[in-house]
Amino acid sequence: MTLVSVTVILTWWHMTFATLATQVLARTTSILDGRHKIKMTPRLYMRAVVPIGLLYSGSMVSSTLVYLYLSVPFIQMLKAAAPVVTLLVGWLWGVELPTWTKLFYILLIVLGVVMASAGEIHFSWPGFIYQVGGIMFELVRVIMIQSLVSGAGLNMDPLVSLYYYAPVCAVTNFALSLASGWTGVEWTQAAEVGFWMLLLNAVVAFLLNVSSVLLIGKTSALVLVLTGILKNILLVIIAVAIWGTPVTFLQLIGYMIALIGLFAYQSDWEALSTILKAGVRRTVIYSHSIPYEARKSRLLIASLIISLLIVVVWIRGGREHIRDSSAIGTTEGVDRLSSGWLTWIHVKGGK
């Protein structure tokens, strides 16, 4: 069984579970009653929902095949362009309003990710095309979801949107699984994993899909892409702190630059002095600040804490391996953590 077939079949299971879960919720609870407010015609379904399922499958296959052609550091460097592409696609779609300030912050994040992912580059045209295609498929998909759940679009409830597009994703992934070698699957491997583990995995994937759609609806597709970068930074901290994963000084600087860019995107540098002053005042005397200052202060404190954690774990764990460290090792480790479940099944099967 190849990695592609494992990925497709497992994702088909996730979306089949999401389909069954939303159907049961629609018939037994009032959580999905919002679907009655949507005039879902066949034409609207084909135009607004079906493409999401097709793009979902295209993104998954392209993002998996790219590992057969490109090195992990080069893949991460290409993925760093995702926020910029998301901003441009959102602008063309009419759901984002780019500004020079926002573009500068995003480019700062991209620079940090590229620095943190720097490593040996093995260029391959098929791999490059797969990665660019995967990025475009995924970004257009999340932009279309934003159109479904945002007030400027159909204003669907997150669960309602999942109710509509999960069946399409399940069908397209089932078709892909047949094409990628369904008949060659050794189902004894699924038995070794265990029914309850697969069920728990599907539940977690269902909650992840709901939270992702909810985040897109409350913020934007661009914010969802940026949270992926923050996730990778936190994974690096965990990997270095727990397993002593080697990390280079260049990567340390890169992740801190990306973190600064993330904070800058959520805040305004013009208000930074006000935030700092408000923070100092609150350490001296207890006072009630306005909601904006409180929210921005917490953002600043969280960013400073994460930055401090990066430095501490690098000093305590990463520096012990600095002579033998490489960017390839760290980026591969983060990538394995990001897709650890798929890797575990693939390795467990002995393939």
DAPE-V119762 format. One record per residue. PHI is phi in whole degrees, 0 to 359 (999 if undefined). Layout:
[[PHI] [PHI]]
//
This chain:
[[999] [276] [297] [297] [294] [299] [298] [296] [294] [295] [291] [300] [296] [300] [286] [294] [296] [298] [296] [296] [296] [291] [294] [295] [297] [294] [263] [242] [227] [257] [297] [257] [295] [297] [293] [289] [277] [266] [275] [276] [269] [304] [294] [294] [296] [292] [274] [251] [250] [303] [302] [297] [294] [294] [294] [299] [292] [298] [296] [295] [294] [297] [292] [274] [295] [298] [291] [279] [237] [242] [283] [301] [301] [293] [298] [295] [294] [292] [296] [298] [282] [304] [300] [294] [296] [298] [298] [291] [296] [297] [294] [295] [281] [89] [249] [234] [240] [290] [231] [296] [294] [298] [297] [297] [298] [293] [296] [296] [296] [300] [301] [297] [294] [297] [298] [290] [259] [302] [189] [292] [250] [246] [281] [212] [298] [300] [296] [298] [294] [299] [292] [298] [297] [299] [297] [294] [302] [293] [291] [296] [299] [290] [294] [293] [296] [299] [294] [287] [261] [279] [295] [282] [253] [277] [57] [283] [291] [307] [293] [294] [297] [296] [302] [275] [265] [299] [299] [296] [298] [296] [294] [295] [289] [295] [297] [293] [295] [295] [285] [266] [112] [301] [292] [268] [284] [269] [289] [295] [294] [295] [294] [294] [295] [104] [298] [293] [293] [295] [295] [297] [299] [293] [296] [297] [296] [297] [295] [295] [297] [296] [295] [294] [295] [297] [296] [298] [294] [278] [237] [193] [295] [298] [296] [299] [295] [292] [294] [297] [292] [299] [300] [296] [297] [295] [295] [296] [301] [296] [297] [287] [290] [268] [255] [65] [301] [296] [219] [272] [295] [297] [295] [303] [296] [299] [293] [291] [297] [298] [294] [299] [297] [297] [295] [297] [294] [273] [228] [239] [298] [295] [266] [297] [296] [296] [296] [298] [296] [297] [295] [294] [299] [287] [281] [270] [227] [275] [212] [271] [259] [290] [305] [299] [296] [297] [294] [292] [297] [295] [298] [297] [298] [297] [295] [295] [295] [296] [299] [297] [298] [301] [295] [296] [292] [292] [293] [279] [248] [292] [292] [294] [248] [297] [290] [258] [280] [206] [295] [297] [299] [289] [294] [294] [296] [296] [294] [293] [294] [293] [237] [298] [295] [296] [298] [297] [296] [295] [288] [299] [285] [77] [259]]
//
